[in-house]
Amino acid sequence: MMNWGGGYGMMGGGWGLWGSIFWLVLLVDLVLLGVWLWKQINKK
């Protein structure tokens, strides 16, 4: 029962697969947002 990352404790036991998918989507979303913001800043 290792909660790697620290913040995964909230997910509980049965969240293995869905938790991974959720965090993966969240990570991709944040990366896309960062790229979009970087492009907006560089446009000016």
C-alpha positions as YAML, in Angstrom:
chain: A
units: angstrom
residues:
- id: 1
  name: MET
  ca: [0.00, 0.00, 0.00]
- id: 2
  name: MET
  ca: [2.38, 2.67, -1.19]
- id: 3
  name: ASN
  ca: [0.95, 6.09, -1.97]
- id: 4
  name: TRP
  ca: [3.60, 7.30, -4.38]
- id: 5
  name: GLY
  ca: [3.25, 11.02, -5.04]
- id: 6
  name: GLY
  ca: [1.66, 11.84, -1.71]
- id: 7
  name: GLY
  ca: [-1.67, 13.18, -2.98]
- id: 8
  name: TYR
  ca: [-3.04, 9.80, -4.02]
- id: 9
  name: GLY
  ca: [-4.28, 8.92, -0.54]
- id: 10
  name: MET
  ca: [-7.62, 10.61, -1.22]
- id: 11
  name: MET
  ca: [-8.36, 8.23, -4.05]
- id: 12
  name: GLY
  ca: [-8.79, 5.19, -1.81]
- id: 13
  name: GLY
  ca: [-8.13, 1.54, -2.63]
- id: 14
  name: GLY
  ca: [-10.33, 0.85, -5.65]
- id: 15
  name: TRP
  ca: [-9.11, 3.86, -7.59]
- id: 16
  name: GLY
  ca: [-6.02, 2.21, -9.12]
- id: 17
  name: LEU
  ca: [-6.93, 2.29, -12.82]
- id: 18
  name: TRP
  ca: [-9.34, 5.21, -12.83]
- id: 19
  name: GLY
  ca: [-7.00, 7.25, -10.64]
- id: 20
  name: SER
  ca: [-4.17, 6.69, -13.12]
- id: 21
  name: ILE
  ca: [-6.33, 7.68, -16.09]
- id: 22
  name: PHE
  ca: [-7.59, 10.76, -14.23]
- id: 23
  name: TRP
  ca: [-4.08, 11.94, -13.34]
- id: 24
  name: LEU
  ca: [-2.83, 11.23, -16.86]
- id: 25
  name: VAL
  ca: [-5.63, 13.34, -18.39]
- id: 26
  name: LEU
  ca: [-5.02, 16.08, -15.84]
- id: 27
  name: LEU
  ca: [-1.29, 16.10, -16.64]
- id: 28
  name: VAL
  ca: [-1.88, 16.29, -20.40]
- id: 29
  name: ASP
  ca: [-4.40, 19.08, -19.84]
- id: 30
  name: LEU
  ca: [-1.91, 21.08, -17.79]
- id: 31
  name: VAL
  ca: [0.81, 20.61, -20.42]
- id: 32
  name: LEU
  ca: [-1.51, 21.77, -23.20]
- id: 33
  name: LEU
  ca: [-2.56, 24.78, -21.13]
- id: 34
  name: GLY
  ca: [1.09, 25.63, -20.47]
- id: 35
  name: VAL
  ca: [1.95, 25.42, -24.18]
- id: 36
  name: TRP
  ca: [-1.05, 27.60, -25.09]
- id: 37
  name: LEU
  ca: [-0.11, 30.21, -22.48]
- id: 38
  name: TRP
  ca: [3.51, 30.18, -23.67]
- id: 39
  name: LYS
  ca: [2.35, 30.82, -27.25]
- id: 40
  name: GLN
  ca: [0.07, 33.66, -26.10]
- id: 41
  name: ILE
  ca: [2.92, 35.31, -24.19]
- id: 42
  name: ASN
  ca: [5.35, 34.97, -27.10]
- id: 43
  name: LYS
  ca: [2.87, 36.44, -29.58]
- id: 44
  name: LYS
  ca: [3.07, 39.90, -28.02]
...
